Amino acid sequence: MSAISGISGLLPTYKIIKHTKLIAIANKEAIVCGWSLIEKELKKNKTKFIPVDSEHFSIFSLLQNQNVKNVEKIYITASGGPFIDLPKSKFNKIKLSDALKHPNWSMGKKITIDSATMMNKVFEVIEAKNIFDLDYKKIKILTHPKSYLHAVVKFNDGLAKILTHDPDMKIPIYNSLYFYENKNYKSKSLNLNILNNLKLKEVDLSKFPTVKILNNLPKYSSLYETVLIVINDYLVLKFLEKKISFKKLIYLINKITKLKEFQKYKKIKPKKPEDIYRLNAYVSSKMDSFSI
């Protein structure tokens, strides 16, 4: 399993593929930035791949013995983080301690903030597009505060499948490790209270404008995805250091990712991992030059 966090996990993931016939990837950045490179290696070495992230493992499971061409729509759920019910008018009062209080998951600080801004879900949509070779228009985000339902796949034949489990990463990790062995996992009984009250809604874009980034992404994998990750990583760190507010964090993510000097990377595809690392260093240096 590849579980090194950050862009630094790309190269080890890329290089290990030729040494194994089955790889489970938990490294989000590798799939977002370097999927075209990883996919090429997977095919060349006839290595099977399993996604570990709860949403993508759910979709992967639901698509077993199904042709992806029969998919009408995929719905990825998002808890909405700690601010799903907070009025937009109170966003300017959000403190770091508030943003780190995820209601369902116990995660690291960085990914917890990404959940609060919903940038994590932007990256997960990019992952789903890459892994399952789908157009962005076939992937939709729905908020679901309890994080019990992880994915819905609607097929062209009118059927829809859902996958649910408790908000515990041990479940998708265990199942990705033993996917082809069908080993038993002791879990809680089905939670009917949550199933009877899923509260699925479309994302409130006025509160979570980062999701609108998805409307302007290139159709095919490019170096722009690396730009997104580096900008977000940099700004989240500034927020964790209490150098910018939560409201400014969201504002700057949307503003800087739209800068003309970064838009050109939408037309450039990575040819090797070094292209991604070189751009990572360049964008980081540009961020240092901004007045933040």
N, C-alpha and C positions, 0 to 999 in steps of 0.2 A: 504494500500500500504506500502510495506517495502522499505524505501528509505534512511536508515541510511548508510553513506558511510564507506568504509573500512571493514576489517575483523571483526571489532566490531559489524557489522550488522548481522553477521551470527546467533548468538545465539538468539537474539530477533525474527528473521525471523523463525528460526527453532521452537521456542516455541509457536509462535502465530498461527501456522497452525491449531492446534487442536481446536482453538477457532473460526474459521471462515470457511465458505464454499467456499469462493473465495478470492484469494490473488494475487495481482499484485506485482511483485518483480523488483525493480530498482537497488537493491544492487548487483553489478557485482561480488564482491568477494564471496558472499554467493553461487552464482551459479557456479563460477569457482572452489572454494575450497570444497564446501559442498553439491554439487548437489545430490550425492548418498544418503546423510542423509535426505535432503529436499524431494527428490522424494519418499522415503520410508514413510515419514510422510504424504505427500499428498495422497498417495494411502491408507494408514491406516485410514485416517480421511475422505476420499472421498472429498477432497478439490480441487476445480478447480484452475488452475494456469494460469496467463497471464504475459508474459514478457513485460517490459516497454521500454527497450532500443530500439531505433528506428529501428535498423537492425532486431532485434529478434521479435519485434512486427510485423514488415513487413512480415517476414517469417511465423510467427504464423497466420497472416491474410490470406496469400496466400495458406496456407495448410488447411484452413477450408474445411471440407467435403472431404478431400483427405487422402488417406493412405500414410504414409511416405515411405512405401515400393515402391511406384510408383515414388519416387524422384530419378532422375538421377544425378543431381548436384544442389547445392545451391551456389549462388554467393553473397558474402557480399561486399558492396562497402566501400571504404576508401577515404577520401578527400586527404590523403597524407600530411595533415597539411600545415604549412607555407613553407615547403621545397620541395614540390612536383616538382617544376621546377628549384630548385637550383642545379647547378652542384656539383657533389661529391667533386670536387677539392676545393670548397669553404666551406665545412663543418667545417674545422678547424677554420674558422673565425666567426662561429655562436655565437651570444651573447644570454644571458638569455632573454633579451627583445625581440629578434627576435623569439625565440622559443615560447614565450607567445602570439604571434600575430596570432591566428588562423583565417584563411580567412573567415570561414562560421559560426562557432559556438561560442557562448559566454559561456565559461565553467570555472570551477575552475582551479587554476594553475596546480595541479597535473595531472588531466586528459588531460589538454592542452599539457603538456609535453609528456604524453603517446601517444597522437595523433601525435606529431612531430616525435617520435621515431618509431611509429607504433606498440608499445607494446600493446596499447589499442586494436588494431585489432587482435593481437595474443590472447588476453583474450576473445575477442568476438567470435573467431572461437571455442575456448574451450567451451564457453557458448552454441553456436549453436550445437556443438557435443553432449553436455549433454542434453539440452532441447529437442532436436528433435531425439535423439538416432541414430545418424548417424556416419559413419566412417569418419575420417578426410579426406580421399581421395575424399569424396563427397562434400567437402566444399572448396571454392576457394575465394581468395580476389582479387578484381579488384579496381584499383584506379579510382576515379571519382571526379575531383576537385570541382564541384559545390555542392556536397552533396544533390542532388535533387532526385536521384534514390537510394533507400536504400537496395533493395534486388531483386534478380532474382531467380526464382525457375524453373529449367528445369525438365520436367517430362519424364518418359519412353515412353509416347505415342507421343513424338515429340513436344508437346506444351510447351511453356515457359510463365510464368507470371512475371510481374514486378510490383513493388509498388513505387510510387513517392509521395513526398510532400515537401514543403518548409523546409529548415534546421531550424526547430523550434521545440524544445522538447515539447512544449505545445500540439502539435498534437498527438504524440503517447501517452503522458500522459493522455490527455482527452479521447482518444479512448480506452485506457486500462481501465480507470475508468468506462466508459459507454459502454463497448463492447457489452453487452447483452441488451442494452436499445436503441441503435441506435439514440442517440440524435444528433441534428444538431450542426455543428461547422462552424462559419464564417471564411472562408479562402480566399486566393487570387485565381485568375483564373489560369488555367493550363498554365505553362510557356513553350510555344512552342519553344522559342529561346534556352532554355537549352535542351529540348527534342531533338531538331534537331542537338545538338552538345554536346553529353554526354561525349565524350573523355574517354571512358572506356579502360583501359590498364592493363596489368599484372604488378605486383609490381616489381620495380627495386631493386633486392636483393643486388646489390652492394652498393646502397644508404641506404637501409633499411634492413640490415642483421638480425635484431631481428626477422623478419618473419620466418627465417630459423629454429627458435626454434621449430616450428610446426612439422618439419620433424622428431623430436626425442622424441615426447611425447608418453606416454603409451596409449595403446588402451582404457583402462578402467580408470575411475576416481581413482586417487591416491593422496597421500600426496605431491607428487612432484608439483602439481599445487599451493599448499600453498607456497612451496619454491620459485616458480617463482614470486608470488605476493610480498612476503616479500623482496626478493632481489631487485626487481624493485622499490618498495616503498622506500627502504633505499637509493638506488642510485639516484632516482629522487630528494629526499630531499637534497642530497649532491649537486646536480646540482642547485637546487633552492637557496641553501646557497652559491652558487658560489665557491664551493670547488673543483669541477671538471668541465671540459669542456663538451660541448655537444658531441663531438667526443669520448671523454673518457667514457661518460655515455653509449653510444652504445657499445663501446668495452667491458666495464666491465660487462654489462648485459649478453652479449654472453659468456664471459670468465667464470664468477663466476657460472652461471647456469649449466655449463658443469663440474664443479668440482666433482671428484669421491665421495667425502663425501656427496654430495647431490643426486647423481644418485640413491642411494639405495632406496630412498623414492618413486621411480617409481613403486616399487613392493609392497608397503604398502598402504592399503586402510584405510581411516578414519572410525572408528567405532562409534565415538561420537564427538560432537563439541569440547570437551576438547582436543582431539587428535590434532586438527587443531590449537587451541590456544597455546598448549604446544609447538608445532613445530614452531609456529610464534615467540614465545619467544626465542627458541633455535637458530633459524636462525638469528634473530636480534642480539643476543649476539655474534654469529660467525662473522657477518658483522662488528661489533665493533672491533673485533680483527684483521681485515685485515688493511693493510696500504693503505688507500684510501685518 
